[in-house]
Structure formats: C-alpha cells, structure tokens
Amino acid sequence: MKEDRIKALGERFKVEPEEAEGKIRKTYYIDKALSDEVDQIYRRLNYELCGIAKSDFLEALFRFGLENIENIEKRLRK
C-alpha cells in the first residue's frame, strides 16, 4: 500500500518529452515569505494577462535577475 502511494506520487513528475523539451525540473528551498510573495504576484499577473504559465513567469524573473546581476551581487556583498 505504501509502495503504491509512493509510485502514484512519483507519476506526477513524469512529463511527456514534447512538454518538457529544453526544460529541467529543479527543487530549490527559499524563504516562505518570499515564496508567498512570488505566488501572490504570479496569481495577479496570471489573471491580468489572461493566463501565463508559472514557469514562464519564473523564467522571466530569473532572466531579469541575470540581466541585473551586478546589482544583485552588490546587494549580496552587503
């Protein structure tokens, strides 16, 4: 029974190859308040923009961060 549950939970991570092309699944642990803030902003933008994928939203945040890495580096050095 326990093994069946574990197997069923693992099935949700299986993605069809065409759906995940060029993508990778990673797990990061971040501050809960930050995660809640990101989720809240995502929900608002998802509604205002008539549906965006959360992965696209997060990729945009990461790309913006990389474009501004110098400012991020300065902030981390403080």
BELURFEN-V741384 format. One record per backbone hydrogen bond with DSSP energy under -0.5 kcal/mol. CO is the residue of the C=O (numbers start at 1). NH is the residue of the N-H. E is the energy in kcal/mol with one decimal. If there is no record, write none. Layout:
# BELURFEN-V741384
co=[CO:CO]
nh=[NH:NH]
e=[E:E]
This chain:
# BELURFEN-V741384
co=[1:2:3:4:5:6:7:8:9:10:11:16:16:20:24:28:31:32:33:34:35:36:37:38:39:40:41:42:43:44:45:46:47:53:54:55:56:57:58:59:60:61:62:63:64:65:66:68:68:69:70:71:72:73:74:75]
nh=[5:6:7:8:9:10:11:12:12:13:14:19:20:23:26:30:35:36:37:38:39:40:41:42:43:44:45:46:47:48:49:51:50:57:58:59:60:61:62:63:64:65:66:67:68:68:69:71:72:73:74:75:76:77:78:78]
e=[-2.0:-2.4:-2.5:-2.5:-2.4:-2.0:-1.4:-0.7:-0.7:-1.5:-1.5:-1.2:-1.3:-2.7:-0.5:-0.6:-2.4:-2.8:-2.2:-2.6:-2.5:-2.4:-2.4:-2.7:-2.5:-2.0:-2.8:-3.2:-1.8:-2.7:-3.0:-3.1:-1.1:-2.0:-2.8:-2.5:-2.1:-2.0:-2.5:-2.9:-2.4:-2.3:-2.5:-2.3:-1.0:-0.6:-1.2:-0.5:-1.7:-2.9:-2.2:-2.1:-2.4:-1.8:-0.7:-0.6]
